[in-house]
């Protein structure tokens, strides 16, 4: 499947996922990588989606380096930077993808709640980071799981990203990481992979530590009314 929006990587609708005999609504929650290369056709498509809010999970340096092209769109942009350290630091420390996600949910839990709150508060909504794999993948997976989407469907939606990343982009990024960090063991995984087992393990971690992904959000500040609003927005 190609990107829904021309010029954007990994832009897709998470509608149609099974949720206990129901389905996620189409045209409500979108996810993607950055929007710096959106072309005129992509802008027209985005305009037609009627987006009310864009939740940008990138840090200040990423936004400066790759500003979103959303010219003329009447949309609120909410910045919710998720990583506590720089993206570069993960390659320097040679963390695995699972370790990265563990650090993300424990170190940026309040910001994940802010992002999920933003999803619940206005739709249609787009959540994105630089490539739409890790920060977006974790945030969207937790939101979907908390809303009641079937666990296998949450994991499958996350895992789809790997097949949507451009091969040439992957080759270029991995080569750049290896040039800077030749001993790095996790470069390819961090830059290009979205293994189902890693997301399944993360959701299990939330089950074990909090009771469920919804309880993780509750513990870190999402109230019952906001959780109800999330479910009502996402599930038909």
GIPE-V969781 format. One record per residue. N is the residue number from 1. D_CENTER is the distance of its C-alpha to the mean C-alpha in Angstrom with 1 decimal. Layout:
n;d_center
N;D_CENTER
N;D_CENTER
This chain:
n;d_center
1;17.7
2;17.4
3;14.9
4;15.6
5;16.2
6;18.7
7;17.9
8;14.1
9;12.4
10;10.3
11;10.6
12;11.0
13;12.0
14;11.2
15;14.8
16;17.5
17;16.1
18;19.0
19;19.2
20;22.6
21;24.6
22;22.6
23;19.6
24;16.5
25;17.6
26;17.1
27;16.5
28;14.7
29;10.9
30;9.4
31;6.2
32;7.2
33;8.3
34;10.9
35;13.7
36;16.7
37;18.3
38;18.1
39;21.7
40;24.1
41;23.4
42;19.7
43;20.6
44;22.8
45;20.2
46;17.8
47;20.9
48;21.7
49;18.5
50;19.7
51;16.6
52;17.5
53;14.6
54;11.9
55;9.6
56;9.4
57;8.0
58;10.5
59;13.9
60;17.2
61;18.3
62;15.3
63;15.8
64;19.5
65;19.2
66;17.1
67;17.6
68;16.0
69;18.6
70;18.7
71;22.5
72;24.2
73;21.3
74;22.1
75;18.7
76;17.8
77;15.3
78;14.1
79;13.3
80;11.6
81;11.7
82;10.4
83;12.4
84;16.0
85;17.5
86;17.1
87;15.1
88;18.6
89;19.6
90;17.6
91;19.6
92;22.7
93;22.5
94;21.5
95;19.2
96;17.9
97;14.3
98;15.3
99;16.8
100;13.9
101;11.8
102;15.0
103;15.4
104;12.0
105;12.8
106;16.4
107;16.3
108;13.7
109;14.1
110;15.5
111;12.7
112;10.2
113;13.0
114;13.3
115;9.8
116;10.7
117;14.1
118;13.1
119;11.6
120;14.9
121;17.0
122;16.8
123;16.0
124;15.3
125;12.1
126;9.4
127;6.0
128;5.6
129;6.6
130;9.4
131;8.7
132;5.2
133;5.9
134;6.0
135;4.7
136;1.0
137;3.5
138;5.6
139;5.1
140;5.1
141;7.6
142;9.6
143;9.9
144;11.1
145;13.3
146;14.7
147;15.6
148;17.5
149;15.8
150;17.7
151;16.4
152;17.1
153;15.1
154;12.0
155;12.5
156;13.6
157;10.6
158;8.5
159;11.6
160;12.1
161;10.0
162;12.9
163;15.4
164;13.8
165;13.9
166;17.3
167;19.9
168;21.5
169;18.5
170;18.0
171;21.7
172;21.9
173;19.1
174;20.5
175;24.0
176;23.2
177;21.9
178;24.9
179;27.2
180;26.2
181;25.8
182;28.1
183;28.1
184;24.4
185;23.8
186;20.1
187;19.4
188;18.7
189;16.5
190;14.3
191;14.2
192;14.3
193;13.8
194;11.5
195;14.4
196;14.6
197;16.9
198;14.5
199;12.1
200;15.3
201;16.8
202;14.1
203;14.5
204;18.2
205;18.2
206;17.0
207;19.7
208;22.3
209;21.6
210;21.1
211;22.1
212;18.8
213;15.2
214;16.9
215;19.4
216;17.1
217;15.9
218;19.6
219;20.8
220;18.7
221;19.8
222;18.4
223;21.6
224;22.8
225;23.1
226;19.5
227;18.4
228;20.9
229;19.6
230;16.0
231;17.8
232;20.2
233;17.6
234;15.5
235;18.4
236;21.4
